Amino acid sequence: MKTRNGYSINIGSTSLVMIFAVICLTVFAVMSYLTAARESELAKKYAAHTTAYYAADSRAVNTLASLDKTLSSPEACCGDINGRKTFIAQQCAAQNVTFQEQNGKIYLLYSEIIDTTQSLQVIIQLDLSSTTASYKVVEWKSVYTQEYNIDHSLNVYR
């Protein structure tokens, strides 16, 4: 096409659509990359937390196995009830387990640290009514150990 000053380049609608499509694809590619990078970081954090939880769970199971061995010993099974309680309380103190009596029931409490903000809390209820000391796991859960501070900088809850 000839103009007054010479030749000019015609940019048709096809070229404009192609430029728009390339820009859109570039934006979507960048967004996909950023999302994948965030998902990868989240997956690594989740894997680290899961590993820490199961390490604490393993330590708690080992403590429970040690308590089971203590409860199956002859000193925990034979004799009067007060002697059995005293023996179990001494063995629990040696294993860093808390011995508590509440409302006529005996509880053994211990926890294992998962990370800086959580721990695995275990509560076991003992039954010393028969000649064998039996137990029941009452609680085995992850608890938040830090103080919860609400951010009041925004007027959301007021």
TORRO-352975 format. One record per atom (N, C-alpha, C): residue number from 1; residue in three letters; atom name; x, y, z. Coordinates in nm, 4 decimals. Example, Ala and Ser with C-alpha at 12.3 -4.5 7.8 and 13.67 -1.06 7.14 Angstrom:
REM residues 2
ATOM  gumi  guba  lolo        c1        c2        c3
ATOM     1   Ala     N    1.3190   -0.5690    0.7800
ATOM     1   Ala    CA    1.2300   -0.4500    0.7800
ATOM     1   Ala     C    1.3200   -0.3300    0.7800
ATOM     2   Ser     N    1.2850   -0.2250    0.7080
ATOM     2   Ser    CA    1.3670   -0.1060    0.7140
ATOM     2   Ser     C    1.2900    0.0030    0.7870
//
This chain:
REM residues 158
ATOM  gumi  guba  lolo        c1        c2        c3
ATOM     1   Met     N    0.0836   -0.1158    0.0000
ATOM     1   Met    CA    0.0000    0.0000    0.0000
ATOM     1   Met     C    0.0889    0.1233    0.0000
ATOM     2   Lys     N    0.0574    0.2147   -0.0863
ATOM     2   Lys    CA    0.1382    0.3338   -0.1007
ATOM     2   Lys     C    0.0694    0.4509   -0.0339
ATOM     3   Thr     N    0.1472    0.5205    0.0462
ATOM     3   Thr    CA    0.0949    0.6400    0.1098
ATOM     3   Thr     C    0.1677    0.7589    0.0532
ATOM     4   Arg     N    0.1371    0.8735    0.1080
ATOM     4   Arg    CA    0.2009    0.9943    0.0578
ATOM     4   Arg     C    0.3505    0.9925    0.0813
ATOM     5   Asn     N    0.3921    0.9428    0.1975
ATOM     5   Asn    CA    0.5340    0.9468    0.2309
ATOM     5   Asn     C    0.6080    0.8209    0.1880
ATOM     6   Gly     N    0.5423    0.7231    0.1423
ATOM     6   Gly    CA    0.6065    0.5978    0.1024
ATOM     6   Gly     C    0.5213    0.4803    0.1417
ATOM     7   Tyr     N    0.5860    0.3744    0.1774
ATOM     7   Tyr    CA    0.5149    0.2513    0.2111
ATOM     7   Tyr     C    0.4943    0.2422    0.3628
ATOM     8   Ser     N    0.3831    0.1855    0.4095
ATOM     8   Ser    CA    0.3573    0.1643    0.5527
ATOM     8   Ser     C    0.3239    0.0179    0.5760
ATOM     9   Ile     N    0.3401   -0.0234    0.7007
ATOM     9   Ile    CA    0.3126   -0.1619    0.7373
ATOM     9   Ile     C    0.1717   -0.1669    0.7955
ATOM    10   Asn     N    0.0895   -0.2556    0.7465
ATOM    10   Asn    CA   -0.0457   -0.2730    0.7984
ATOM    10   Asn     C   -0.0447   -0.3799    0.9078
ATOM    11   Ile     N   -0.0916   -0.3410    1.0249
ATOM    11   Ile    CA   -0.1077   -0.4378    1.1325
ATOM    11   Ile     C   -0.2548   -0.4713    1.1353
ATOM    12   Gly     N   -0.2850   -0.5907    1.0952
ATOM    12   Gly    CA   -0.4236   -0.6322    1.0872
ATOM    12   Gly     C   -0.4738   -0.6888    1.2185
ATOM    13   Ser     N   -0.6003   -0.7252    1.2183
ATOM    13   Ser    CA   -0.6628   -0.7781    1.3396
ATOM    13   Ser     C   -0.6004   -0.9113    1.3804
ATOM    14   Thr     N   -0.5528   -0.9898    1.2855
ATOM    14   Thr    CA   -0.4891   -1.1178    1.3166
ATOM    14   Thr     C   -0.3616   -1.0950    1.3964
ATOM    15   Ser     N   -0.2860   -0.9980    1.3597
ATOM    15   Ser    CA   -0.1624   -0.9686    1.4325
ATOM    15   Ser     C   -0.1924   -0.9203    1.5743
ATOM    16   Leu     N   -0.2956   -0.8387    1.5906
ATOM    16   Leu    CA   -0.3331   -0.7907    1.7240
ATOM    16   Leu     C   -0.3800   -0.9050    1.8132
ATOM    17   Val     N   -0.4582   -0.9953    1.7570
ATOM    17   Val    CA   -0.5036   -1.1119    1.8346
ATOM    17   Val     C   -0.3841   -1.1983    1.8737
ATOM    18   Met     N   -0.2897   -1.2148    1.7835
ATOM    18   Met    CA   -0.1708   -1.2953    1.8131
ATOM    18   Met     C   -0.0874   -1.2299    1.9230
ATOM    19   Ile     N   -0.0703   -1.1013    1.9221
ATOM    19   Ile    CA    0.0047   -1.0315    2.0267
ATOM    19   Ile     C   -0.0670   -1.0458    2.1613
ATOM    20   Phe     N   -0.1992   -1.0292    2.1611
ATOM    20   Phe    CA   -0.2776   -1.0454    2.2835
ATOM    20   Phe     C   -0.2666   -1.1882    2.3373
ATOM    21   Ala     N   -0.2706   -1.2881    2.2509
ATOM    21   Ala    CA   -0.2599   -1.4285    2.2927
ATOM    21   Ala     C   -0.1225   -1.4566    2.3537
ATOM    22   Val     N   -0.0186   -1.4034    2.2940
ATOM    22   Val    CA    0.1167   -1.4238    2.3480
ATOM    22   Val     C    0.1303   -1.3589    2.4855
ATOM    23   Ile     N    0.0761   -1.2403    2.5020
ATOM    23   Ile    CA    0.0804   -1.1728    2.6331
ATOM    23   Ile     C    0.0027   -1.2533    2.7368
ATOM    24   Cys     N   -0.1159   -1.3011    2.6998
ATOM    24   Cys    CA   -0.1965   -1.3814    2.7922
ATOM    24   Cys     C   -0.1237   -1.5103    2.8307
ATOM    25   Leu     N   -0.0675   -1.5776    2.7331
ATOM    25   Leu    CA    0.0051   -1.7026    2.7628
ATOM    25   Leu     C    0.1262   -1.6763    2.8519
ATOM    26   Thr     N    0.1940   -1.5657    2.8302
ATOM    26   Thr    CA    0.3083   -1.5308    2.9147
ATOM    26   Thr     C    0.2642   -1.5057    3.0588
ATOM    27   Val     N    0.1551   -1.4333    3.0762
ATOM    27   Val    CA    0.1027   -1.4066    3.2109
ATOM    27   Val     C    0.0614   -1.5366    3.2791
ATOM    28   Phe     N   -0.0094   -1.6235    3.2075
ATOM    28   Phe    CA   -0.0513   -1.7508    3.2658
ATOM    28   Phe     C    0.0688   -1.8399    3.2987
ATOM    29   Ala     N    0.1708   -1.8375    3.2174
ATOM    29   Ala    CA    0.2916   -1.9163    3.2442
ATOM    29   Ala     C    0.3607   -1.8684    3.3714
ATOM    30   Val     N    0.3718   -1.7376    3.3887
ATOM    30   Val    CA    0.4335   -1.6827    3.5096
ATOM    30   Val     C    0.3500   -1.7174    3.6323
ATOM    31   Met     N    0.2174   -1.7047    3.6206
ATOM    31   Met    CA    0.1307   -1.7391    3.7332
ATOM    31   Met     C    0.1405   -1.8875    3.7682
ATOM    32   Ser     N    0.1479   -1.9731    3.6682
ATOM    32   Ser    CA    0.1617   -2.1169    3.6929
ATOM    32   Ser     C    0.2939   -2.1487    3.7614
ATOM    33   Tyr     N    0.3992   -2.0844    3.7173
ATOM    33   Tyr    CA    0.5299   -2.1063    3.7788
ATOM    33   Tyr     C    0.5293   -2.0631    3.9258
ATOM    34   Leu     N    0.4731   -1.9463    3.9545
ATOM    34   Leu    CA    0.4690   -1.8980    4.0924
ATOM    34   Leu     C    0.3837   -1.9890    4.1809
ATOM    35   Thr     N    0.2722   -2.0371    4.1292
ATOM    35   Thr    CA    0.1872   -2.1293    4.2045
ATOM    35   Thr     C    0.2606   -2.2600    4.2314
ATOM    36   Ala     N    0.3293   -2.3117    4.1335
ATOM    36   Ala    CA    0.4048   -2.4365    4.1511
ATOM    36   Ala     C    0.5166   -2.4183    4.2541
ATOM    37   Ala     N    0.5813   -2.3037    4.2523
ATOM    37   Ala    CA    0.6877   -2.2784    4.3504
ATOM    37   Ala     C    0.6304   -2.2721    4.4919
ATOM    38   Arg     N    0.5157   -2.2070    4.5095
ATOM    38   Arg    CA    0.4519   -2.2005    4.6422
ATOM    38   Arg     C    0.4038   -2.3379    4.6871
ATOM    39   Glu     N    0.3482   -2.4153    4.5968
ATOM    39   Glu    CA    0.3021   -2.5506    4.6307
ATOM    39   Glu     C    0.4202   -2.6394    4.6701
ATOM    40   Ser     N    0.5315   -2.6231    4.6031
ATOM    40   Ser    CA    0.6507   -2.7002    4.6377
ATOM    40   Ser     C    0.7009   -2.6652    4.7772
ATOM    41   Glu     N    0.7009   -2.5365    4.8096
ATOM    41   Glu    CA    0.7429   -2.4921    4.9429
ATOM    41   Glu     C    0.6473   -2.5451    5.0499
ATOM    42   Leu     N    0.5179   -2.5415    5.0219
ATOM    42   Leu    CA    0.4191   -2.5935    5.1158
ATOM    42   Leu     C    0.4351   -2.7440    5.1353
ATOM    43   Ala     N    0.4607   -2.8164    5.0287
ATOM    43   Ala    CA    0.4808   -2.9609    5.0386
ATOM    43   Ala     C    0.6038   -2.9947    5.1229
ATOM    44   Lys     N    0.7101   -2.9153    5.1101
ATOM    44   Lys    CA    0.8305   -2.9377    5.1910
ATOM    44   Lys     C    0.8023   -2.9116    5.3388
ATOM    45   Lys     N    0.7263   -2.8054    5.3689
ATOM    45   Lys    CA    0.6906   -2.7767    5.5086
ATOM    45   Lys     C    0.6041   -2.8883    5.5654
ATOM    46   Tyr     N    0.5085   -2.9350    5.4871
ATOM    46   Tyr    CA    0.4205   -3.0426    5.5319
ATOM    46   Tyr     C    0.4993   -3.1708    5.5560
ATOM    47   Ala     N    0.5932   -3.2012    5.4682
ATOM    47   Ala    CA    0.6759   -3.3211    5.4853
ATOM    47   Ala     C    0.7622   -3.3107    5.6112
ATOM    48   Ala     N    0.8165   -3.1924    5.6375
ATOM    48   Ala    CA    0.8982   -3.1732    5.7579
ATOM    48   Ala     C    0.8125   -3.1886    5.8837
ATOM    49   His     N    0.6906   -3.1334    5.8815
ATOM    49   His    CA    0.6018   -3.1467    5.9974
ATOM    49   His     C    0.5601   -3.2924    6.0174
ATOM    50   Thr     N    0.5280   -3.3614    5.9097
ATOM    50   Thr    CA    0.4885   -3.5018    5.9199
ATOM    50   Thr     C    0.6029   -3.5864    5.9739
ATOM    51   Thr     N    0.7239   -3.5612    5.9289
ATOM    51   Thr    CA    0.8408   -3.6337    5.9798
ATOM    51   Thr     C    0.8596   -3.6072    6.1282
ATOM    52   Ala     N    0.8461   -3.4814    6.1695
ATOM    52   Ala    CA    0.8606   -3.4466    6.3113
ATOM    52   Ala     C    0.7509   -3.5115    6.3957
ATOM    53   Tyr     N    0.6272   -3.5137    6.3435
ATOM    53   Tyr    CA    0.5168   -3.5756    6.4176
ATOM    53   Tyr     C    0.5431   -3.7244    6.4384
ATOM    54   Tyr     N    0.5821   -3.7931    6.3333
ATOM    54   Tyr    CA    0.6029   -3.9371    6.3470
ATOM    54   Tyr     C    0.7268   -3.9713    6.4286
ATOM    55   Ala     N    0.8234   -3.8824    6.4334
ATOM    55   Ala    CA    0.9378   -3.9030    6.5241
ATOM    55   Ala     C    0.8911   -3.8929    6.6692
ATOM    56   Ala     N    0.8067   -3.7932    6.6981
ATOM    56   Ala    CA    0.7505   -3.7797    6.8332
ATOM    56   Ala     C    0.6587   -3.8973    6.8648
ATOM    57   Asp     N    0.5817   -3.9413    6.7677
ATOM    57   Asp    CA    0.4947   -4.0569    6.7867
ATOM    57   Asp     C    0.5760   -4.1817    6.8186
ATOM    58   Ser     N    0.6861   -4.1994    6.7515
ATOM    58   Ser    CA    0.7737   -4.3140    6.7777
ATOM    58   Ser     C    0.8305   -4.3088    6.9193
ATOM    59   Arg     N    0.8720   -4.1900    6.9636
ATOM    59   Arg    CA    0.9229   -4.1768    7.1008
ATOM    59   Arg     C    0.8125   -4.2054    7.2021
ATOM    60   Ala     N    0.6899   -4.1607    7.1723
ATOM    60   Ala    CA    0.5776   -4.1861    7.2629
ATOM    60   Ala     C    0.5450   -4.3349    7.2692
ATOM    61   Val     N    0.5534   -4.4036    7.1579
ATOM    61   Val    CA    0.5296   -4.5482    7.1559
ATOM    61   Val     C    0.6380   -4.6203    7.2361
ATOM    62   Asn     N    0.7620   -4.5750    7.2238
ATOM    62   Asn    CA    0.8704   -4.6358    7.3030
ATOM    62   Asn     C    0.8470   -4.6146    7.4523
ATOM    63   Thr     N    0.8006   -4.4969    7.4909
ATOM    63   Thr    CA    0.7695   -4.4709    7.6318
ATOM    63   Thr     C    0.6551   -4.5606    7.6774
ATOM    64   Leu     N    0.5539   -4.5769    7.5933
ATOM    64   Leu    CA    0.4420   -4.6643    7.6269
ATOM    64   Leu     C    0.4883   -4.8094    7.6411
ATOM    65   Ala     N    0.5783   -4.8533    7.5555
ATOM    65   Ala    CA    0.6316   -4.9893    7.5664
ATOM    65   Ala     C    0.7085   -5.0066    7.6971
ATOM    66   Ser     N    0.7835   -4.9042    7.7358
ATOM    66   Ser    CA    0.8558   -4.9086    7.8625
ATOM    66   Ser     C    0.7581   -4.9134    7.9801
ATOM    67   Leu     N    0.6508   -4.8356    7.9732
ATOM    67   Leu    CA    0.5483   -4.8401    8.0778
ATOM    67   Leu     C    0.4792   -4.9763    8.0813
ATOM    68   Asp     N    0.4554   -5.0327    7.9656
ATOM    68   Asp    CA    0.3932   -5.1648    7.9588
ATOM    68   Asp     C    0.4824   -5.2692    8.0260
ATOM    69   Lys     N    0.6111   -5.2584    8.0037
ATOM    69   Lys    CA    0.7064   -5.3504    8.0682
ATOM    69   Lys     C    0.7030   -5.3314    8.2197
ATOM    70   Thr     N    0.6965   -5.2061    8.2645
ATOM    70   Thr    CA    0.6885   -5.1771    8.4076
ATOM    70   Thr     C    0.5598   -5.2339    8.4675
ATOM    71   Leu     N    0.4485   -5.2164    8.3969
ATOM    71   Leu    CA    0.3200   -5.2624    8.4485
ATOM    71   Leu     C    0.3067   -5.4144    8.4487
ATOM    72   Ser     N    0.3842   -5.4811    8.3666
ATOM    72   Ser    CA    0.3782   -5.6274    8.3644
ATOM    72   Ser     C    0.4791   -5.6904    8.4602
ATOM    73   Ser     N    0.5589   -5.6094    8.5291
ATOM    73   Ser    CA    0.6557   -5.6638    8.6252
ATOM    73   Ser     C    0.5826   -5.7166    8.7484
ATOM    74   Pro     N    0.6423   -5.8110    8.8207
ATOM    74   Pro    CA    0.5765   -5.8678    8.9391
ATOM    74   Pro     C    0.5461   -5.7637    9.0477
ATOM    75   Glu     N    0.6294   -5.6615    9.0609
ATOM    75   Glu    CA    0.6069   -5.5599    9.1636
ATOM    75   Glu     C    0.4798   -5.4794    9.1367
ATOM    76   Ala     N    0.4428   -5.4640    9.0086
ATOM    76   Ala    CA    0.3232   -5.3884    8.9736
ATOM    76   Ala     C    0.1974   -5.4740    8.9794
ATOM    77   Cys     N    0.2145   -5.6043    8.9816
ATOM    77   Cys    CA    0.0994   -5.6943    8.9770
ATOM    77   Cys     C    0.0671   -5.7577    9.1121
ATOM    78   Cys     N    0.1640   -5.7690    9.1993
ATOM    78   Cys    CA    0.1453   -5.8421    9.3240
ATOM    78   Cys     C    0.1506   -5.7474    9.4430
ATOM    79   Gly     N    0.0911   -5.7884    9.5511
ATOM    79   Gly    CA    0.0958   -5.7101    9.6736
ATOM    79   Gly     C   -0.0261   -5.6230    9.6901
ATOM    80   Asp     N   -0.0215   -5.5412    9.7947
ATOM    80   Asp    CA   -0.1361   -5.4545    9.8208
ATOM    80   Asp     C   -0.1383   -5.3375    9.7220
ATOM    81   Ile     N   -0.2531   -5.2747    9.7128
ATOM    81   Ile    CA   -0.2750   -5.1695    9.6129
ATOM    81   Ile     C   -0.1841   -5.0492    9.6356
ATOM    82   Asn     N   -0.1604   -5.0117    9.7605
ATOM    82   Asn    CA   -0.0746   -4.8958    9.7889
ATOM    82   Asn     C    0.0703   -4.9236    9.7513
ATOM    83   Gly     N    0.1175   -5.0445    9.7757
ATOM    83   Gly    CA    0.2536   -5.0810    9.7356
ATOM    83   Gly     C    0.2693   -5.0804    9.5847
ATOM    84   Arg     N    0.1666   -5.1266    9.5145
ATOM    84   Arg    CA    0.1702   -5.1273    9.3685
ATOM    84   Arg     C    0.1712   -4.9843    9.3137
ATOM    85   Lys     N    0.0885   -4.8978    9.3743
ATOM    85   Lys    CA    0.0849   -4.7575    9.3318
ATOM    85   Lys     C    0.2193   -4.6897    9.3554
ATOM    86   Thr     N    0.2780   -4.7163    9.4707
ATOM    86   Thr    CA    0.4085   -4.6560    9.5026
ATOM    86   Thr     C    0.5142   -4.7003    9.4030
ATOM    87   Phe     N    0.5169   -4.8306    9.3732
ATOM    87   Phe    CA    0.6149   -4.8818    9.2765
ATOM    87   Phe     C    0.5950   -4.8179    9.1393
ATOM    88   Ile     N    0.4696   -4.8125    9.0932
ATOM    88   Ile    CA    0.4414   -4.7554    8.9604
ATOM    88   Ile     C    0.4774   -4.6067    8.9580
ATOM    89   Ala     N    0.4465   -4.5341    9.0655
ATOM    89   Ala    CA    0.4797   -4.3909    9.0714
ATOM    89   Ala     C    0.6306   -4.3699    9.0656
ATOM    90   Gln     N    0.7077   -4.4550    9.1337
ATOM    90   Gln    CA    0.8547   -4.4427    9.1308
ATOM    90   Gln     C    0.9080   -4.4715    8.9909
ATOM    91   Gln     N    0.8557   -4.5741    8.9271
ATOM    91   Gln    CA    0.9013   -4.6077    8.7923
ATOM    91   Gln     C    0.8622   -4.4980    8.6918
ATOM    92   Cys     N    0.7459   -4.4395    8.7116
ATOM    92   Cys    CA    0.7031   -4.3303    8.6227
ATOM    92   Cys     C    0.7938   -4.2084    8.6389
ATOM    93   Ala     N    0.8301   -4.1772    8.7621
ATOM    93   Ala    CA    0.9193   -4.0630    8.7861
ATOM    93   Ala     C    1.0535   -4.0848    8.7183
ATOM    94   Ala     N    1.1018   -4.2093    8.7181
ATOM    94   Ala    CA    1.2293   -4.2396    8.6527
ATOM    94   Ala     C    1.2200   -4.2269    8.5009
ATOM    95   Gln     N    1.0987   -4.2419    8.4456
ATOM    95   Gln    CA    1.0794   -4.2355    8.2998
ATOM    95   Gln     C    1.0226   -4.1012    8.2551
ATOM    96   Asn     N    1.0174   -4.0029    8.3448
ATOM    96   Asn    CA    0.9652   -3.8701    8.3143
ATOM    96   Asn     C    0.8174   -3.8738    8.2748
ATOM    97   Val     N    0.7415   -3.9567    8.3481
ATOM    97   Val    CA    0.5978   -3.9702    8.3280
ATOM    97   Val     C    0.5300   -3.9248    8.4563
ATOM    98   Thr     N    0.4247   -3.8448    8.4438
ATOM    98   Thr    CA    0.3526   -3.7929    8.5599
ATOM    98   Thr     C    0.2481   -3.8946    8.6051
ATOM    99   Phe     N    0.2467   -3.9224    8.7343
ATOM    99   Phe    CA    0.1515   -4.0146    8.7966
ATOM    99   Phe     C    0.0481   -3.9309    8.8698
ATOM   100   Gln     N   -0.0808   -3.9478    8.8352
ATOM   100   Gln    CA   -0.1866   -3.8692    8.8989
ATOM   100   Gln     C   -0.3021   -3.9594    8.9395
ATOM   101   Glu     N   -0.3618   -3.9261    9.0546
ATOM   101   Glu    CA   -0.4852   -3.9914    9.0976
ATOM   101   Glu     C   -0.5945   -3.8861    9.1001
ATOM   102   Gln     N   -0.7042   -3.9131    9.0295
ATOM   102   Gln    CA   -0.8184   -3.8213    9.0254
ATOM   102   Gln     C   -0.9466   -3.9033    9.0324
ATOM   103   Asn     N   -1.0317   -3.8690    9.1273
ATOM   103   Asn    CA   -1.1620   -3.9339    9.1424
ATOM   103   Asn     C   -1.1511   -4.0868    9.1507
ATOM   104   Gly     N   -1.0492   -4.1327    9.2207
ATOM   104   Gly    CA   -1.0310   -4.2767    9.2383
ATOM   104   Gly     C   -0.9714   -4.3467    9.1175
ATOM   105   Lys     N   -0.9327   -4.2742    9.0158
ATOM   105   Lys    CA   -0.8716   -4.3330    8.8968
ATOM   105   Lys     C   -0.7261   -4.2885    8.8886
ATOM   106   Ile     N   -0.6436   -4.3726    8.8305
ATOM   106   Ile    CA   -0.5007   -4.3441    8.8177
ATOM   106   Ile     C   -0.4704   -4.3124    8.6719
ATOM   107   Tyr     N   -0.4005   -4.2001    8.6516
ATOM   107   Tyr    CA   -0.3635   -4.1572    8.5174
ATOM   107   Tyr     C   -0.2120   -4.1408    8.5093
ATOM   108   Leu     N   -0.1573   -4.1792    8.3949
ATOM   108   Leu    CA   -0.0168   -4.1540    8.3633
ATOM   108   Leu     C   -0.0153   -4.0561    8.2463
ATOM   109   Leu     N    0.0599   -3.9472    8.2623
ATOM   109   Leu    CA    0.0639   -3.8425    8.1607
ATOM   109   Leu     C    0.2079   -3.8189    8.1163
ATOM   110   Tyr     N    0.2269   -3.8046    7.9872
ATOM   110   Tyr    CA    0.3571   -3.7632    7.9345
ATOM   110   Tyr     C    0.3365   -3.6986    7.7985
ATOM   111   Ser     N    0.4375   -3.6286    7.7529
ATOM   111   Ser    CA    0.4292   -3.5635    7.6217
ATOM   111   Ser     C    0.5655   -3.5693    7.5538
ATOM   112   Glu     N    0.5603   -3.5650    7.4245
ATOM   112   Glu    CA    0.6809   -3.5631    7.3404
ATOM   112   Glu     C    0.6738   -3.4393    7.2522
ATOM   113   Ile     N    0.7842   -3.3698    7.2397
ATOM   113   Ile    CA    0.7893   -3.2465    7.1602
ATOM   113   Ile     C    0.7905   -3.2811    7.0115
ATOM   114   Ile     N    0.7002   -3.2178    6.9371
ATOM   114   Ile    CA    0.6970   -3.2345    6.7913
ATOM   114   Ile     C    0.7854   -3.1289    6.7263
ATOM   115   Asp     N    0.7585   -3.0026    6.7571
ATOM   115   Asp    CA    0.8397   -2.8911    6.7074
ATOM   115   Asp     C    0.8298   -2.7785    6.8091
ATOM   116   Thr     N    0.8653   -2.6588    6.7690
ATOM   116   Thr    CA    0.8682   -2.5478    6.8643
ATOM   116   Thr     C    0.7293   -2.5028    6.9078
ATOM   117   Thr     N    0.6258   -2.5426    6.8351
ATOM   117   Thr    CA    0.4913   -2.4963    6.8674
ATOM   117   Thr     C    0.3954   -2.6074    6.9072
ATOM   118   Gln     N    0.4313   -2.7337    6.8903
ATOM   118   Gln    CA    0.3402   -2.8436    6.9181
ATOM   118   Gln     C    0.4092   -2.9560    6.9940
ATOM   119   Ser     N    0.3276   -3.0296    7.0694
ATOM   119   Ser    CA    0.3764   -3.1508    7.1348
ATOM   119   Ser     C    0.2680   -3.2572    7.1269
ATOM   120   Leu     N    0.3096   -3.3822    7.1414
ATOM   120   Leu    CA    0.2184   -3.4953    7.1399
ATOM   120   Leu     C    0.1884   -3.5316    7.2841
ATOM   121   Gln     N    0.0639   -3.5165    7.3236
ATOM   121   Gln    CA    0.0230   -3.5392    7.4623
ATOM   121   Gln     C   -0.0422   -3.6768    7.4732
ATOM   122   Val     N    0.0006   -3.7557    7.5742
ATOM   122   Val    CA   -0.0514   -3.8900    7.5943
ATOM   122   Val     C   -0.1030   -3.9012    7.7370
ATOM   123   Ile     N   -0.2251   -3.9534    7.7519
ATOM   123   Ile    CA   -0.2833   -3.9792    7.8839
ATOM   123   Ile     C   -0.3279   -4.1250    7.8860
ATOM   124   Ile     N   -0.2833   -4.1960    7.9883
ATOM   124   Ile    CA   -0.3145   -4.3377    8.0038
ATOM   124   Ile     C   -0.3879   -4.3562    8.1357
ATOM   125   Gln     N   -0.4948   -4.4341    8.1331
ATOM   125   Gln    CA   -0.5696   -4.4644    8.2552
ATOM   125   Gln     C   -0.5348   -4.6072    8.2986
ATOM   126   Leu     N   -0.4933   -4.6202    8.4242
ATOM   126   Leu    CA   -0.4565   -4.7509    8.4787
ATOM   126   Leu     C   -0.5749   -4.8159    8.5479
ATOM   127   Asp     N   -0.5761   -4.9485    8.5439
ATOM   127   Asp    CA   -0.6745   -5.0266    8.6185
ATOM   127   Asp     C   -0.5968   -5.1272    8.7027
ATOM   128   Leu     N   -0.5915   -5.1032    8.8327
ATOM   128   Leu    CA   -0.5185   -5.1914    8.9244
ATOM   128   Leu     C   -0.6132   -5.2783    9.0064
ATOM   129   Ser     N   -0.7380   -5.2917    8.9595
ATOM   129   Ser    CA   -0.8363   -5.3662    9.0379
ATOM   129   Ser     C   -0.8105   -5.5162    9.0363
ATOM   130   Ser     N   -0.7491   -5.5683    8.9319
ATOM   130   Ser    CA   -0.7212   -5.7121    8.9251
ATOM   130   Ser     C   -0.5746   -5.7365    8.9592
ATOM   131   Thr     N   -0.5335   -5.8603    8.9499
ATOM   131   Thr    CA   -0.3936   -5.8941    8.9825
ATOM   131   Thr     C   -0.2985   -5.8486    8.8733
ATOM   132   Thr     N   -0.3484   -5.8252    8.7542
ATOM   132   Thr    CA   -0.2637   -5.7718    8.6477
ATOM   132   Thr     C   -0.2977   -5.6245    8.6280
ATOM   133   Ala     N   -0.1965   -5.5470    8.6107
ATOM   133   Ala    CA   -0.2170   -5.4035    8.5885
ATOM   133   Ala     C   -0.2463   -5.3809    8.4406
ATOM   134   Ser     N   -0.3662   -5.3361    8.4103
ATOM   134   Ser    CA   -0.4030   -5.3076    8.2711
ATOM   134   Ser     C   -0.4181   -5.1569    8.2539
ATOM   135   Tyr     N   -0.4167   -5.1138    8.1301
ATOM   135   Tyr    CA   -0.4283   -4.9707    8.1023
ATOM   135   Tyr     C   -0.5084   -4.9482    7.9763
ATOM   136   Lys     N   -0.5539   -4.8248    7.9624
ATOM   136   Lys    CA   -0.6286   -4.7817    7.8445
ATOM   136   Lys     C   -0.5739   -4.6450    7.8047
ATOM   137   Val     N   -0.5431   -4.6277    7.6784
ATOM   137   Val    CA   -0.4983   -4.4980    7.6281
ATOM   137   Val     C   -0.6215   -4.4091    7.6142
ATOM   138   Val     N   -0.6257   -4.3037    7.6952
ATOM   138   Val    CA   -0.7399   -4.2134    7.6965
ATOM   138   Val     C   -0.7223   -4.1024    7.5927
ATOM   139   Glu     N   -0.6001   -4.0555    7.5783
ATOM   139   Glu    CA   -0.5745   -3.9429    7.4880
ATOM   139   Glu     C   -0.4381   -3.9601    7.4232
ATOM   140   Trp     N   -0.4331   -3.9342    7.2947
ATOM   140   Trp    CA   -0.3087   -3.9389    7.2170
ATOM   140   Trp     C   -0.3261   -3.8330    7.1090
ATOM   141   Lys     N   -0.2884   -3.7092    7.1416
ATOM   141   Lys    CA   -0.3183   -3.6017    7.0467
ATOM   141   Lys     C   -0.2083   -3.4971    7.0441
ATOM   142   Ser     N   -0.2081   -3.4246    6.9340
ATOM   142   Ser    CA   -0.1159   -3.3136    6.9149
ATOM   142   Ser     C   -0.1793   -3.1887    6.9739
ATOM   143   Val     N   -0.1024   -3.1159    7.0573
ATOM   143   Val    CA   -0.1540   -2.9941    7.1192
ATOM   143   Val     C   -0.0609   -2.8774    7.0878
ATOM   144   Tyr     N   -0.1209   -2.7601    7.0754
ATOM   144   Tyr    CA   -0.0467   -2.6369    7.0519
ATOM   144   Tyr     C    0.0102   -2.5898    7.1851
ATOM   145   Thr     N    0.1387   -2.5630    7.1912
ATOM   145   Thr    CA    0.2043   -2.5331    7.3184
ATOM   145   Thr     C    0.2368   -2.3862    7.3399
ATOM   146   Gln     N    0.2214   -2.3030    7.2393
ATOM   146   Gln    CA    0.2529   -2.1619    7.2566
ATOM   146   Gln     C    0.1253   -2.0828    7.2826
ATOM   147   Glu     N    0.1432   -1.9654    7.3396
ATOM   147   Glu    CA    0.0302   -1.8786    7.3663
ATOM   147   Glu     C   -0.0231   -1.8237    7.2343
ATOM   148   Tyr     N   -0.1538   -1.8253    7.2224
ATOM   148   Tyr    CA   -0.2189   -1.7759    7.1007
ATOM   148   Tyr     C   -0.2434   -1.6266    7.1142
ATOM   149   Asn     N   -0.1817   -1.5485    7.0283
ATOM   149   Asn    CA   -0.1973   -1.4033    7.0306
ATOM   149   Asn     C   -0.2766   -1.3592    6.9088
ATOM   150   Ile     N   -0.3877   -1.2940    6.9336
ATOM   150   Ile    CA   -0.4716   -1.2457    6.8249
ATOM   150   Ile     C   -0.4202   -1.1099    6.7790
ATOM   151   Asp     N   -0.4115   -1.0930    6.6500
ATOM   151   Asp    CA   -0.3670   -0.9664    6.5914
ATOM   151   Asp     C   -0.4866   -0.8721    6.5846
ATOM   152   His     N   -0.4832   -0.7661    6.6644
ATOM   152   His    CA   -0.5930   -0.6698    6.6671
ATOM   152   His     C   -0.5647   -0.5455    6.5836
ATOM   153   Ser     N   -0.4688   -0.5529    6.4924
ATOM   153   Ser    CA   -0.4337   -0.4349    6.4138
ATOM   153   Ser     C   -0.5430   -0.3958    6.3148
ATOM   154   Leu     N   -0.6259   -0.4924    6.2726
ATOM   154   Leu    CA   -0.7385   -0.4617    6.1859
ATOM   154   Leu     C   -0.8667   -0.4668    6.2648
ATOM   155   Asn     N   -0.9626   -0.3880    6.2278
ATOM   155   Asn    CA   -1.0908   -0.3827    6.2989
ATOM   155   Asn     C   -1.1860   -0.4913    6.2476
ATOM   156   Val     N   -1.1441   -0.6160    6.2460
ATOM   156   Val    CA   -1.2263   -0.7232    6.1935
ATOM   156   Val     C   -1.3223   -0.7745    6.2997
ATOM   157   Tyr     N   -1.2742   -0.7967    6.4223
ATOM   157   Tyr    CA   -1.3542   -0.8578    6.5277
ATOM   157   Tyr     C   -1.4243   -0.7572    6.6165
ATOM   158   Arg     N   -1.4164   -0.6321    6.5884
ATOM   158   Arg    CA   -1.4766   -0.5306    6.6767
ATOM   158   Arg     C   -1.6059   -0.4796    6.6231
//
